[in-house]
Amino acid sequence: MSPLTLTLLPVVPVLLVQLALFLRWLHRRIRDDEIHRAFLRDLATNHLPHIYAALRAIAAVHGISLDDPPQIQYLELNGPRRRDP
């Protein structure tokens, strides 16, 4: 065996393991971003209206008038631009 082969023999498996670990980390990072995006969308569409309604009820008890709650607007930085009603 040549010295180059003996040098590359332990290096190649190490590089493959590092590549596998990097791909695993990248997949986990992308998946976490998807989960966070879905959580925030769910929070905005399902929970904020109830929170605003409860806030208006509390304000009504205390005699405070509130403006209408703001509309939900999405800002997709990496995706197609569309508006959900």
N, C-alpha and C positions, 0 to 999 in steps of 0.2 A: 504494500500500500504506500501511496505517496504521502508526503507530509501534509499536503493540502487536504487530502481526503481525511486524514486523521484529525486535522483541525476542524473541518466542517462537520464531522460526524457528531460531536456533542452540541454544536451550535445550532444545527437545523431543528432538532426537537425542542430546544429552548425557544427558538423563534416561533415555532408552531404553537407552543403553549402560550406565549405572549400574545399571539394573534387571536387565539381562542378566547383568552381572558378579555382582550380589548373588545372583541365582538360581543361577548356576553355583557360587558359594561355598557356598551353602546345601545344594545337592545333594551336593557333595563332603564337606561336614561330616557330613551324615546318612549317606552311604555309608561314611565312615571309622568312624563309631560302629557301624554294622552289622558291619563287618569285625572290629573289636575285640571286639565281643560274641561273634561266631562263634569267634574265636581263643580267647578265654577259656573258652568252653563246650567246645571241643575239647580244650584243655589239661586241663581238669578231668575230663572223661570218659575220655579216652584215655591221657593221659600220667601223671597223678597216681597212678593205681593201680600203674603200673610203677615210678615213683619210690619209692612207699612200700614196694613189694616189695624193691627194691634196698636201701633203707635198713634194712629188717628183716634182710636177709641180712648186711649189713655189721655190724649190731648183734649178730647171732647169732655171727659170727666173733669179736667182741670180748667176748662174754659179757654183753651188755647186754640187758635185757628191755624191750620197748616195749609201750605200750598199743596197742589197736586203732586203726587210722587213723580219722579222723573221716569221717562220711558227707558226701557232696557235697550242699549245699543251695543252691538258686538263689533269688535275690532279684530279682524283676522289678519295678522301680520304675514303669515306664511301660506295662507290659503286663498281660495277664490273669494272675491268680494261679492257678498250677497247680503240681503237684509231679511231677517226672520220677522214675521209680524208679531 
